[in-house]
Amino acid sequence: MARETWAYREVAVESFVDPRTGQVRIRPVSGQAYATSLRVQCARALSDPERYPVGTRFLVSAKLTDRQGGAPFLFVWHGDPVSVMSKAALTRFLGERKRLRL
């Protein structure tokens, strides 16, 4: 099955420690169209604290999906490039994609 590249969008995500489990997880950064409570399925390397400290922000290409009617989540294809974002790059990214309400 071919990957539908048109369904993917750039999303800023960050690593954090889940207070319920104590594990490092990935979530969307606040200020985007996605809630910070939305799960992100991506490569395990992004949540490895030995490679990236907790709180590291990444720019990924993700699509919103669900698995056979389950809860929605963001899916990051393992073959797409991932870049670490600086604080200035994150601010610029969020500023460019700010949704204004009328």
N, C-alpha and C positions, 0 to 999 in steps of 0.2 A: 504494500500500500504506500502510495506517495505521501510525502509530508506536505501539508497545505501551508506554504510559507506566508500566504496572505492573511492567515488567522493569527499570526504572531505579532506582538507589539513590544516595544522597548518598555521595560519596567525596572524601576530601581527597587532593589531588595536589600535587606540587612540581616545579619545573624544576631541572634539573641538567645538568652538562656530561658527555656520554658519553665515557669515557676512550678508547674504541676509535676513535671518529670525530672527537671534538672538537666535535661539534654539541650544541646545547642541546636536550634532550629532556624529556618529562614522564613521571613515574612516581608510583605510589601512595605516600603517606607511610607509614612504618613504624608498626606498632601497629594495623593494620586487618586485615580478613579477606583482603586481597589482598597478594601478595608484591611487594616493591619491584622485582623483576626483570620484572614483568608490563608489557607495552607498553601505552601509552595513545594512542588515536587521537583527536585533538581539533583545534580550530582552531589554525592556525599562530601566531596572535597571542599565544597563551599562552607559546610558546617564543621569542618575539622579545625579545632582551635590551635593545632600545631602548625597548620599552614596559614590560617587567617585568624587574627584575634577576634574575640566576640565583639560585635558592634561594627564590623567591617561592612561597608556598603558596596554592592555590585550592580552593574548595569547588565541586564539579561534580556533575552528575547523570549517572551512567554505568551502562552495563550490560555484563556479561561476555558475550562472544560469540566466535565464530570464523568464519572465512571458508571455507566449504565444507570443513570438516574440518581446517583448518590450525591453527596454534598459537593458543591463546586470547589475547584482549586485551580491554581496557576501551575501550568506544566512548562518546564524548561527542557528543551531537547538537549540531550547530552553532547551532541556534536557541535552545537553553536558556541561561538566564542563568548567568554565572560570577561568583563573588565572591572577592576577595582576602581571605585569612584572616590575622589577626594571630597572634602566638605564643600569646596568651591564648585566643583563639577556637579555635585548633587544639587546645590542651590540653583545653579544655572539650569540644570535639567528640569527641576520642579518649576522654575519660573517660566520656562518656555512652554510647559504643558499645563499651566494653571488654567483651570476651568472657571470662567467668569459667569456669574449668574446675573440675569437681567431682572 
